[in-house]
């Protein structure tokens, strides 16, 4: 019955062998040497809007946090105190846009083409804020927004990014007047003409009376 005494030791050995046979899957990491593209499409009511330009400011770095990769503020933006817990926060984007402008951060400006698209190429890894200082004629500037390079989709990193910010007109076009709103121009002319004729007649009658008295 010596094998019974050795049973616990055999179980430990089997478990150890099983653990060592489990394949190790490498966690995907961002490719720091890779450059990406960010394309911004300007459209209003389904139609492309050309003109103006957009500027991209780098405000964050990519760092490893216990195997996960997150964005942290760059040394130039660290003193801003902006939280990156919610990268979709319009307040965070606006605060970083204001910081970038007020502290003279260098940005990259790209014009919006005739197709309504502005494309940034050779974009390094990091967190960026998109700002529009020069909107298209007749439109307000887009609200600043944050965009990371790379993005994650379905557990994979994406290095070619498309964005479509919301555009707003400076002044919405006035709709054409309806038949009810259109003033009738034909009828008022008759009373005016009648008054003019009466005025001429009265003046003429006065002249005749004056001559008769003489």
Biotite code that builds the C-alpha atoms (Angstrom):
import biotite.structure as struc

atoms = struc.array([
    struc.Atom([0.000, 0.000, 0.000], chain_id="A", res_id=1, res_name="UNK", atom_name="CA", element="C"),
    struc.Atom([2.996, 2.264, -0.384], chain_id="A", res_id=2, res_name="UNK", atom_name="CA", element="C"),
    struc.Atom([1.448, 3.737, -3.525], chain_id="A", res_id=3, res_name="UNK", atom_name="CA", element="C"),
    struc.Atom([-1.388, 5.173, -1.415], chain_id="A", res_id=4, res_name="UNK", atom_name="CA", element="C"),
    struc.Atom([1.147, 7.140, 0.575], chain_id="A", res_id=5, res_name="UNK", atom_name="CA", element="C"),
    struc.Atom([2.627, 8.459, -2.659], chain_id="A", res_id=6, res_name="UNK", atom_name="CA", element="C"),
    struc.Atom([-0.779, 9.453, -4.106], chain_id="A", res_id=7, res_name="UNK", atom_name="CA", element="C"),
    struc.Atom([-0.735, 13.086, -2.873], chain_id="A", res_id=8, res_name="UNK", atom_name="CA", element="C"),
    struc.Atom([2.713, 13.532, -4.394], chain_id="A", res_id=9, res_name="UNK", atom_name="CA", element="C"),
    struc.Atom([1.521, 12.079, -7.714], chain_id="A", res_id=10, res_name="UNK", atom_name="CA", element="C"),
    struc.Atom([-1.468, 14.433, -7.771], chain_id="A", res_id=11, res_name="UNK", atom_name="CA", element="C"),
    struc.Atom([0.792, 17.435, -7.247], chain_id="A", res_id=12, res_name="UNK", atom_name="CA", element="C"),
    struc.Atom([3.075, 16.294, -10.048], chain_id="A", res_id=13, res_name="UNK", atom_name="CA", element="C"),
    struc.Atom([0.149, 15.768, -12.465], chain_id="A", res_id=14, res_name="UNK", atom_name="CA", element="C"),
    struc.Atom([-1.280, 19.204, -11.692], chain_id="A", res_id=15, res_name="UNK", atom_name="CA", element="C"),
    struc.Atom([2.137, 20.780, -12.228], chain_id="A", res_id=16, res_name="UNK", atom_name="CA", element="C"),
    struc.Atom([2.517, 19.045, -15.580], chain_id="A", res_id=17, res_name="UNK", atom_name="CA", element="C"),
    struc.Atom([-0.933, 20.201, -16.663], chain_id="A", res_id=18, res_name="UNK", atom_name="CA", element="C"),
    struc.Atom([-0.178, 23.790, -15.755], chain_id="A", res_id=19, res_name="UNK", atom_name="CA", element="C"),
    struc.Atom([3.073, 23.800, -17.672], chain_id="A", res_id=20, res_name="UNK", atom_name="CA", element="C"),
    struc.Atom([1.312, 22.410, -20.755], chain_id="A", res_id=21, res_name="UNK", atom_name="CA", element="C"),
    struc.Atom([-1.231, 25.283, -20.943], chain_id="A", res_id=22, res_name="UNK", atom_name="CA", element="C"),
    struc.Atom([-0.244, 27.518, -23.884], chain_id="A", res_id=23, res_name="UNK", atom_name="CA", element="C"),
    struc.Atom([0.586, 31.140, -23.037], chain_id="A", res_id=24, res_name="UNK", atom_name="CA", element="C"),
    struc.Atom([-1.163, 33.708, -25.201], chain_id="A", res_id=25, res_name="UNK", atom_name="CA", element="C"),
    struc.Atom([0.719, 36.980, -25.647], chain_id="A", res_id=26, res_name="UNK", atom_name="CA", element="C"),
    struc.Atom([-1.239, 40.124, -24.887], chain_id="A", res_id=27, res_name="UNK", atom_name="CA", element="C"),
    struc.Atom([-1.406, 42.385, -27.947], chain_id="A", res_id=28, res_name="UNK", atom_name="CA", element="C"),
    struc.Atom([0.599, 45.540, -27.471], chain_id="A", res_id=29, res_name="UNK", atom_name="CA", element="C"),
    struc.Atom([0.537, 48.723, -29.559], chain_id="A", res_id=30, res_name="UNK", atom_name="CA", element="C"),
    struc.Atom([3.237, 48.909, -32.202], chain_id="A", res_id=31, res_name="UNK", atom_name="CA", element="C"),
    struc.Atom([5.227, 51.948, -31.070], chain_id="A", res_id=32, res_name="UNK", atom_name="CA", element="C"),
    struc.Atom([7.080, 52.100, -34.372], chain_id="A", res_id=33, res_name="UNK", atom_name="CA", element="C"),
    struc.Atom([3.918, 52.250, -36.432], chain_id="A", res_id=34, res_name="UNK", atom_name="CA", element="C"),
    struc.Atom([2.362, 55.484, -37.727], chain_id="A", res_id=35, res_name="UNK", atom_name="CA", element="C"),
    struc.Atom([-1.301, 55.945, -38.458], chain_id="A", res_id=36, res_name="UNK", atom_name="CA", element="C"),
    struc.Atom([-3.756, 58.240, -40.245], chain_id="A", res_id=37, res_name="UNK", atom_name="CA", element="C"),
    struc.Atom([-6.680, 60.312, -38.996], chain_id="A", res_id=38, res_name="UNK", atom_name="CA", element="C"),
    struc.Atom([-9.293, 61.384, -41.542], chain_id="A", res_id=39, res_name="UNK", atom_name="CA", element="C"),
    struc.Atom([-11.924, 63.977, -40.660], chain_id="A", res_id=40, res_name="UNK", atom_name="CA", element="C"),
    struc.Atom([-15.032, 64.216, -42.845], chain_id="A", res_id=41, res_name="UNK", atom_name="CA", element="C"),
    struc.Atom([-16.995, 67.465, -42.771], chain_id="A", res_id=42, res_name="UNK", atom_name="CA", element="C"),
    struc.Atom([-20.644, 67.088, -43.774], chain_id="A", res_id=43, res_name="UNK", atom_name="CA", element="C"),
    struc.Atom([-23.931, 68.842, -43.103], chain_id="A", res_id=44, res_name="UNK", atom_name="CA", element="C"),
    struc.Atom([-27.334, 67.328, -43.777], chain_id="A", res_id=45, res_name="UNK", atom_name="CA", element="C"),
    struc.Atom([-25.719, 64.571, -45.832], chain_id="A", res_id=46, res_name="UNK", atom_name="CA", element="C"),
    struc.Atom([-23.665, 66.909, -48.035], chain_id="A", res_id=47, res_name="UNK", atom_name="CA", element="C"),
    struc.Atom([-19.888, 67.327, -47.857], chain_id="A", res_id=48, res_name="UNK", atom_name="CA", element="C"),
    struc.Atom([-18.649, 70.761, -46.723], chain_id="A", res_id=49, res_name="UNK", atom_name="CA", element="C"),
    struc.Atom([-15.298, 71.896, -48.178], chain_id="A", res_id=50, res_name="UNK", atom_name="CA", element="C"),
    struc.Atom([-13.217, 74.791, -46.947], chain_id="A", res_id=51, res_name="UNK", atom_name="CA", element="C"),
    struc.Atom([-11.517, 75.788, -43.736], chain_id="A", res_id=52, res_name="UNK", atom_name="CA", element="C"),
    struc.Atom([-8.985, 73.667, -41.870], chain_id="A", res_id=53, res_name="UNK", atom_name="CA", element="C"),
    struc.Atom([-8.531, 71.560, -38.727], chain_id="A", res_id=54, res_name="UNK", atom_name="CA", element="C"),
    struc.Atom([-5.616, 71.366, -36.287], chain_id="A", res_id=55, res_name="UNK", atom_name="CA", element="C"),
    struc.Atom([-4.359, 68.366, -34.321], chain_id="A", res_id=56, res_name="UNK", atom_name="CA", element="C"),
    struc.Atom([-2.572, 68.804, -30.961], chain_id="A", res_id=57, res_name="UNK", atom_name="CA", element="C"),
    struc.Atom([-0.825, 65.927, -29.177], chain_id="A", res_id=58, res_name="UNK", atom_name="CA", element="C"),
    struc.Atom([-1.848, 65.948, -25.509], chain_id="A", res_id=59, res_name="UNK", atom_name="CA", element="C"),
    struc.Atom([-1.240, 62.381, -24.283], chain_id="A", res_id=60, res_name="UNK", atom_name="CA", element="C"),
    struc.Atom([1.215, 59.479, -24.301], chain_id="A", res_id=61, res_name="UNK", atom_name="CA", element="C"),
    struc.Atom([0.552, 55.730, -24.433], chain_id="A", res_id=62, res_name="UNK", atom_name="CA", element="C"),
    struc.Atom([1.726, 53.914, -21.282], chain_id="A", res_id=63, res_name="UNK", atom_name="CA", element="C"),
    struc.Atom([1.412, 50.389, -19.871], chain_id="A", res_id=64, res_name="UNK", atom_name="CA", element="C"),
    struc.Atom([-0.737, 49.948, -16.780], chain_id="A", res_id=65, res_name="UNK", atom_name="CA", element="C"),
    struc.Atom([-0.505, 46.377, -15.453], chain_id="A", res_id=66, res_name="UNK", atom_name="CA", element="C"),
    struc.Atom([-0.610, 44.949, -18.958], chain_id="A", res_id=67, res_name="UNK", atom_name="CA", element="C"),
    struc.Atom([-3.244, 47.386, -20.206], chain_id="A", res_id=68, res_name="UNK", atom_name="CA", element="C"),
    struc.Atom([-2.345, 50.330, -22.396], chain_id="A", res_id=69, res_name="UNK", atom_name="CA", element="C"),
    struc.Atom([-3.823, 53.683, -21.500], chain_id="A", res_id=70, res_name="UNK", atom_name="CA", element="C"),
    struc.Atom([-3.276, 57.354, -22.254], chain_id="A", res_id=71, res_name="UNK", atom_name="CA", element="C"),
    struc.Atom([-1.691, 59.799, -19.839], chain_id="A", res_id=72, res_name="UNK", atom_name="CA", element="C"),
    struc.Atom([-1.153, 63.520, -20.265], chain_id="A", res_id=73, res_name="UNK", atom_name="CA", element="C"),
    struc.Atom([2.105, 64.614, -21.835], chain_id="A", res_id=74, res_name="UNK", atom_name="CA", element="C"),
    struc.Atom([4.586, 66.608, -19.766], chain_id="A", res_id=75, res_name="UNK", atom_name="CA", element="C"),
    struc.Atom([3.360, 69.759, -21.525], chain_id="A", res_id=76, res_name="UNK", atom_name="CA", element="C"),
    struc.Atom([-0.246, 69.109, -20.475], chain_id="A", res_id=77, res_name="UNK", atom_name="CA", element="C"),
    struc.Atom([0.229, 67.424, -17.093], chain_id="A", res_id=78, res_name="UNK", atom_name="CA", element="C"),
    struc.Atom([-0.242, 70.699, -15.204], chain_id="A", res_id=79, res_name="UNK", atom_name="CA", element="C"),
    struc.Atom([-3.664, 71.183, -16.797], chain_id="A", res_id=80, res_name="UNK", atom_name="CA", element="C"),
    struc.Atom([-5.118, 68.663, -14.366], chain_id="A", res_id=81, res_name="UNK", atom_name="CA", element="C"),
    struc.Atom([-7.571, 67.358, -16.958], chain_id="A", res_id=82, res_name="UNK", atom_name="CA", element="C"),
    struc.Atom([-8.891, 63.868, -16.210], chain_id="A", res_id=83, res_name="UNK", atom_name="CA", element="C"),
    struc.Atom([-8.656, 61.254, -18.973], chain_id="A", res_id=84, res_name="UNK", atom_name="CA", element="C"),
    struc.Atom([-11.093, 58.848, -17.339], chain_id="A", res_id=85, res_name="UNK", atom_name="CA", element="C"),
    struc.Atom([-13.653, 59.644, -20.042], chain_id="A", res_id=86, res_name="UNK", atom_name="CA", element="C"),
    struc.Atom([-12.111, 60.303, -23.438], chain_id="A", res_id=87, res_name="UNK", atom_name="CA", element="C"),
    struc.Atom([-15.543, 61.145, -24.865], chain_id="A", res_id=88, res_name="UNK", atom_name="CA", element="C"),
    struc.Atom([-16.045, 63.989, -22.410], chain_id="A", res_id=89, res_name="UNK", atom_name="CA", element="C"),
    struc.Atom([-16.625, 67.287, -24.267], chain_id="A", res_id=90, res_name="UNK", atom_name="CA", element="C"),
    struc.Atom([-15.467, 69.165, -21.168], chain_id="A", res_id=91, res_name="UNK", atom_name="CA", element="C"),
    struc.Atom([-12.111, 67.353, -21.155], chain_id="A", res_id=92, res_name="UNK", atom_name="CA", element="C"),
    struc.Atom([-11.656, 67.995, -24.884], chain_id="A", res_id=93, res_name="UNK", atom_name="CA", element="C"),
    struc.Atom([-12.490, 71.682, -24.532], chain_id="A", res_id=94, res_name="UNK", atom_name="CA", element="C"),
    struc.Atom([-10.185, 72.087, -21.544], chain_id="A", res_id=95, res_name="UNK", atom_name="CA", element="C"),
    struc.Atom([-7.259, 70.482, -23.374], chain_id="A", res_id=96, res_name="UNK", atom_name="CA", element="C"),
    struc.Atom([-7.974, 72.513, -26.515], chain_id="A", res_id=97, res_name="UNK", atom_name="CA", element="C"),
    struc.Atom([-7.897, 75.723, -24.459], chain_id="A", res_id=98, res_name="UNK", atom_name="CA", element="C"),
    struc.Atom([-4.697, 74.586, -22.734], chain_id="A", res_id=99, res_name="UNK", atom_name="CA", element="C"),
    struc.Atom([-3.000, 73.753, -26.037], chain_id="A", res_id=100, res_name="UNK", atom_name="CA", element="C"),
    struc.Atom([-3.812, 77.165, -27.494], chain_id="A", res_id=101, res_name="UNK", atom_name="CA", element="C"),
    struc.Atom([-3.059, 79.244, -24.396], chain_id="A", res_id=102, res_name="UNK", atom_name="CA", element="C"),
    struc.Atom([0.280, 77.473, -23.796], chain_id="A", res_id=103, res_name="UNK", atom_name="CA", element="C"),
    struc.Atom([1.422, 77.613, -27.403], chain_id="A", res_id=104, res_name="UNK", atom_name="CA", element="C"),
    struc.Atom([1.538, 73.877, -28.110], chain_id="A", res_id=105, res_name="UNK", atom_name="CA", element="C"),
    struc.Atom([2.626, 73.112, -31.638], chain_id="A", res_id=106, res_name="UNK", atom_name="CA", element="C"),
    struc.Atom([-0.071, 71.488, -33.734], chain_id="A", res_id=107, res_name="UNK", atom_name="CA", element="C"),
    struc.Atom([-0.463, 70.186, -37.253], chain_id="A", res_id=108, res_name="UNK", atom_name="CA", element="C"),
    struc.Atom([-2.984, 72.005, -39.456], chain_id="A", res_id=109, res_name="UNK", atom_name="CA", element="C"),
    struc.Atom([-4.536, 70.388, -42.528], chain_id="A", res_id=110, res_name="UNK", atom_name="CA", element="C"),
    struc.Atom([-6.957, 72.103, -44.947], chain_id="A", res_id=111, res_name="UNK", atom_name="CA", element="C"),
    struc.Atom([-10.338, 70.568, -45.678], chain_id="A", res_id=112, res_name="UNK", atom_name="CA", element="C"),
    struc.Atom([-10.370, 69.546, -49.334], chain_id="A", res_id=113, res_name="UNK", atom_name="CA", element="C"),
    struc.Atom([-13.040, 69.932, -51.987], chain_id="A", res_id=114, res_name="UNK", atom_name="CA", element="C"),
    struc.Atom([-14.354, 66.522, -50.931], chain_id="A", res_id=115, res_name="UNK", atom_name="CA", element="C"),
    struc.Atom([-14.904, 67.770, -47.369], chain_id="A", res_id=116, res_name="UNK", atom_name="CA", element="C"),
    struc.Atom([-12.120, 65.592, -45.972], chain_id="A", res_id=117, res_name="UNK", atom_name="CA", element="C"),
    struc.Atom([-8.948, 66.513, -44.082], chain_id="A", res_id=118, res_name="UNK", atom_name="CA", element="C"),
    struc.Atom([-6.414, 63.707, -43.580], chain_id="A", res_id=119, res_name="UNK", atom_name="CA", element="C"),
    struc.Atom([-3.530, 63.654, -41.124], chain_id="A", res_id=120, res_name="UNK", atom_name="CA", element="C"),
    struc.Atom([-0.789, 61.206, -42.084], chain_id="A", res_id=121, res_name="UNK", atom_name="CA", element="C"),
    struc.Atom([2.252, 59.865, -40.240], chain_id="A", res_id=122, res_name="UNK", atom_name="CA", element="C"),
    struc.Atom([0.499, 60.236, -36.863], chain_id="A", res_id=123, res_name="UNK", atom_name="CA", element="C"),
    struc.Atom([2.532, 58.826, -33.955], chain_id="A", res_id=124, res_name="UNK", atom_name="CA", element="C"),
    struc.Atom([0.991, 56.920, -31.056], chain_id="A", res_id=125, res_name="UNK", atom_name="CA", element="C"),
    struc.Atom([-0.655, 59.162, -28.491], chain_id="A", res_id=126, res_name="UNK", atom_name="CA", element="C"),
    struc.Atom([-3.757, 61.071, -27.524], chain_id="A", res_id=127, res_name="UNK", atom_name="CA", element="C"),
    struc.Atom([-4.786, 64.078, -29.611], chain_id="A", res_id=128, res_name="UNK", atom_name="CA", element="C"),
    struc.Atom([-7.325, 66.866, -29.453], chain_id="A", res_id=129, res_name="UNK", atom_name="CA", element="C"),
    struc.Atom([-8.883, 68.043, -32.717], chain_id="A", res_id=130, res_name="UNK", atom_name="CA", element="C"),
    struc.Atom([-9.551, 71.784, -32.932], chain_id="A", res_id=131, res_name="UNK", atom_name="CA", element="C"),
    struc.Atom([-10.932, 73.986, -35.703], chain_id="A", res_id=132, res_name="UNK", atom_name="CA", element="C"),
    struc.Atom([-9.654, 77.559, -35.777], chain_id="A", res_id=133, res_name="UNK", atom_name="CA", element="C"),
    struc.Atom([-10.726, 78.184, -39.387], chain_id="A", res_id=134, res_name="UNK", atom_name="CA", element="C"),
    struc.Atom([-14.231, 76.877, -40.171], chain_id="A", res_id=135, res_name="UNK", atom_name="CA", element="C"),
    struc.Atom([-15.818, 76.767, -43.593], chain_id="A", res_id=136, res_name="UNK", atom_name="CA", element="C"),
    struc.Atom([-17.671, 79.906, -44.666], chain_id="A", res_id=137, res_name="UNK", atom_name="CA", element="C"),
    struc.Atom([-21.172, 79.980, -43.208], chain_id="A", res_id=138, res_name="UNK", atom_name="CA", element="C"),
    struc.Atom([-20.467, 77.372, -40.520], chain_id="A", res_id=139, res_name="UNK", atom_name="CA", element="C"),
    struc.Atom([-19.487, 77.451, -36.868], chain_id="A", res_id=140, res_name="UNK", atom_name="CA", element="C"),
    struc.Atom([-16.216, 75.794, -35.834], chain_id="A", res_id=141, res_name="UNK", atom_name="CA", element="C"),
    struc.Atom([-16.633, 72.181, -34.718], chain_id="A", res_id=142, res_name="UNK", atom_name="CA", element="C"),
    struc.Atom([-16.448, 71.407, -31.017], chain_id="A", res_id=143, res_name="UNK", atom_name="CA", element="C"),
    struc.Atom([-13.015, 70.052, -29.960], chain_id="A", res_id=144, res_name="UNK", atom_name="CA", element="C"),
    struc.Atom([-12.851, 66.295, -29.459], chain_id="A", res_id=145, res_name="UNK", atom_name="CA", element="C"),
    struc.Atom([-10.279, 63.772, -28.250], chain_id="A", res_id=146, res_name="UNK", atom_name="CA", element="C"),
    struc.Atom([-9.014, 60.971, -30.456], chain_id="A", res_id=147, res_name="UNK", atom_name="CA", element="C"),
    struc.Atom([-6.485, 58.281, -29.592], chain_id="A", res_id=148, res_name="UNK", atom_name="CA", element="C"),
    struc.Atom([-3.890, 56.648, -31.806], chain_id="A", res_id=149, res_name="UNK", atom_name="CA", element="C"),
    struc.Atom([-4.395, 53.735, -31.934], chain_id="A", res_id=150, res_name="UNK", atom_name="CA", element="C"),
    struc.Atom([-8.028, 52.958, -31.220], chain_id="A", res_id=151, res_name="UNK", atom_name="CA", element="C"),
    struc.Atom([-9.252, 49.559, -30.126], chain_id="A", res_id=152, res_name="UNK", atom_name="CA", element="C"),
    struc.Atom([-11.983, 47.697, -31.988], chain_id="A", res_id=153, res_name="UNK", atom_name="CA", element="C"),
    struc.Atom([-13.002, 44.130, -31.118], chain_id="A", res_id=154, res_name="UNK", atom_name="CA", element="C"),
    struc.Atom([-9.827, 43.688, -29.090], chain_id="A", res_id=155, res_name="UNK", atom_name="CA", element="C"),
    struc.Atom([-7.525, 44.801, -31.900], chain_id="A", res_id=156, res_name="UNK", atom_name="CA", element="C"),
    struc.Atom([-5.665, 48.050, -32.432], chain_id="A", res_id=157, res_name="UNK", atom_name="CA", element="C"),
    struc.Atom([-6.703, 50.272, -35.327], chain_id="A", res_id=158, res_name="UNK", atom_name="CA", element="C"),
    struc.Atom([-4.213, 52.714, -36.835], chain_id="A", res_id=159, res_name="UNK", atom_name="CA", element="C"),
    struc.Atom([-6.352, 54.203, -39.619], chain_id="A", res_id=160, res_name="UNK", atom_name="CA", element="C"),
    struc.Atom([-9.081, 56.263, -37.994], chain_id="A", res_id=161, res_name="UNK", atom_name="CA", element="C"),
    struc.Atom([-12.104, 58.082, -39.438], chain_id="A", res_id=162, res_name="UNK", atom_name="CA", element="C"),
    struc.Atom([-13.978, 60.839, -37.620], chain_id="A", res_id=163, res_name="UNK", atom_name="CA", element="C"),
    struc.Atom([-17.131, 62.754, -38.559], chain_id="A", res_id=164, res_name="UNK", atom_name="CA", element="C"),
    struc.Atom([-17.715, 65.753, -36.289], chain_id="A", res_id=165, res_name="UNK", atom_name="CA", element="C"),
    struc.Atom([-21.035, 67.591, -36.171], chain_id="A", res_id=166, res_name="UNK", atom_name="CA", element="C"),
    struc.Atom([-21.328, 70.799, -38.199], chain_id="A", res_id=167, res_name="UNK", atom_name="CA", element="C"),
    struc.Atom([-23.663, 73.690, -37.474], chain_id="A", res_id=168, res_name="UNK", atom_name="CA", element="C"),
    struc.Atom([-24.648, 76.567, -39.726], chain_id="A", res_id=169, res_name="UNK", atom_name="CA", element="C"),
    struc.Atom([-23.980, 80.108, -38.549], chain_id="A", res_id=170, res_name="UNK", atom_name="CA", element="C"),
    struc.Atom([-27.428, 81.083, -39.796], chain_id="A", res_id=171, res_name="UNK", atom_name="CA", element="C"),
    struc.Atom([-30.039, 78.671, -41.007], chain_id="A", res_id=172, res_name="UNK", atom_name="CA", element="C"),
    struc.Atom([-31.510, 79.585, -44.417], chain_id="A", res_id=173, res_name="UNK", atom_name="CA", element="C"),
    struc.Atom([-34.884, 81.342, -44.315], chain_id="A", res_id=174, res_name="UNK", atom_name="CA", element="C"),
    struc.Atom([-37.597, 79.154, -45.859], chain_id="A", res_id=175, res_name="UNK", atom_name="CA", element="C"),
    struc.Atom([-39.436, 80.616, -48.868], chain_id="A", res_id=176, res_name="UNK", atom_name="CA", element="C"),
    struc.Atom([-42.724, 82.352, -47.964], chain_id="A", res_id=177, res_name="UNK", atom_name="CA", element="C"),
    struc.Atom([-45.934, 80.417, -48.387], chain_id="A", res_id=178, res_name="UNK", atom_name="CA", element="C"),
    struc.Atom([-49.051, 81.703, -50.164], chain_id="A", res_id=179, res_name="UNK", atom_name="CA", element="C"),
    struc.Atom([-50.529, 82.706, -46.803], chain_id="A", res_id=180, res_name="UNK", atom_name="CA", element="C"),
    struc.Atom([-47.417, 84.733, -45.924], chain_id="A", res_id=181, res_name="UNK", atom_name="CA", element="C"),
    struc.Atom([-47.157, 86.427, -49.333], chain_id="A", res_id=182, res_name="UNK", atom_name="CA", element="C"),
    struc.Atom([-48.741, 89.914, -49.275], chain_id="A", res_id=183, res_name="UNK", atom_name="CA", element="C"),
    struc.Atom([-51.265, 90.635, -51.997], chain_id="A", res_id=184, res_name="UNK", atom_name="CA", element="C"),
    struc.Atom([-49.753, 93.397, -54.090], chain_id="A", res_id=185, res_name="UNK", atom_name="CA", element="C"),
    struc.Atom([-52.561, 93.845, -56.638], chain_id="A", res_id=186, res_name="UNK", atom_name="CA", element="C"),
    struc.Atom([-55.426, 95.156, -54.478], chain_id="A", res_id=187, res_name="UNK", atom_name="CA", element="C"),
    struc.Atom([-53.657, 97.993, -52.577], chain_id="A", res_id=188, res_name="UNK", atom_name="CA", element="C"),
    struc.Atom([-52.710, 99.653, -55.877], chain_id="A", res_id=189, res_name="UNK", atom_name="CA", element="C"),
    struc.Atom([-56.360, 100.543, -56.683], chain_id="A", res_id=190, res_name="UNK", atom_name="CA", element="C"),
    struc.Atom([-57.058, 102.668, -53.599], chain_id="A", res_id=191, res_name="UNK", atom_name="CA", element="C"),
    struc.Atom([-53.737, 104.456, -54.025], chain_id="A", res_id=192, res_name="UNK", atom_name="CA", element="C"),
    struc.Atom([-54.515, 105.224, -57.657], chain_id="A", res_id=193, res_name="UNK", atom_name="CA", element="C"),
    struc.Atom([-58.004, 106.400, -56.741], chain_id="A", res_id=194, res_name="UNK", atom_name="CA", element="C"),
    struc.Atom([-56.640, 108.748, -54.089], chain_id="A", res_id=195, res_name="UNK", atom_name="CA", element="C"),
    struc.Atom([-54.152, 110.177, -56.579], chain_id="A", res_id=196, res_name="UNK", atom_name="CA", element="C"),
    struc.Atom([-56.898, 110.822, -59.149], chain_id="A", res_id=197, res_name="UNK", atom_name="CA", element="C"),
    struc.Atom([-59.094, 112.495, -56.538], chain_id="A", res_id=198, res_name="UNK", atom_name="CA", element="C"),
    struc.Atom([-56.197, 114.684, -55.478], chain_id="A", res_id=199, res_name="UNK", atom_name="CA", element="C"),
    struc.Atom([-55.592, 115.830, -59.034], chain_id="A", res_id=200, res_name="UNK", atom_name="CA", element="C"),
    struc.Atom([-59.303, 116.519, -59.525], chain_id="A", res_id=201, res_name="UNK", atom_name="CA", element="C"),
    struc.Atom([-59.525, 118.631, -56.377], chain_id="A", res_id=202, res_name="UNK", atom_name="CA", element="C"),
    struc.Atom([-56.494, 120.684, -57.366], chain_id="A", res_id=203, res_name="UNK", atom_name="CA", element="C"),
    struc.Atom([-57.926, 121.212, -60.847], chain_id="A", res_id=204, res_name="UNK", atom_name="CA", element="C"),
    struc.Atom([-61.304, 122.274, -59.460], chain_id="A", res_id=205, res_name="UNK", atom_name="CA", element="C"),
    struc.Atom([-59.627, 124.781, -57.150], chain_id="A", res_id=206, res_name="UNK", atom_name="CA", element="C"),
    struc.Atom([-57.783, 126.349, -60.070], chain_id="A", res_id=207, res_name="UNK", atom_name="CA", element="C"),
    struc.Atom([-60.975, 126.651, -62.073], chain_id="A", res_id=208, res_name="UNK", atom_name="CA", element="C"),
    struc.Atom([-62.800, 128.348, -59.197], chain_id="A", res_id=209, res_name="UNK", atom_name="CA", element="C"),
    struc.Atom([-59.924, 130.780, -58.743], chain_id="A", res_id=210, res_name="UNK", atom_name="CA", element="C"),
    struc.Atom([-60.045, 131.761, -62.449], chain_id="A", res_id=211, res_name="UNK", atom_name="CA", element="C"),
    struc.Atom([-63.806, 132.275, -62.330], chain_id="A", res_id=212, res_name="UNK", atom_name="CA", element="C"),
    struc.Atom([-63.511, 134.607, -59.380], chain_id="A", res_id=213, res_name="UNK", atom_name="CA", element="C"),
    struc.Atom([-61.033, 136.726, -61.265], chain_id="A", res_id=214, res_name="UNK", atom_name="CA", element="C"),
])
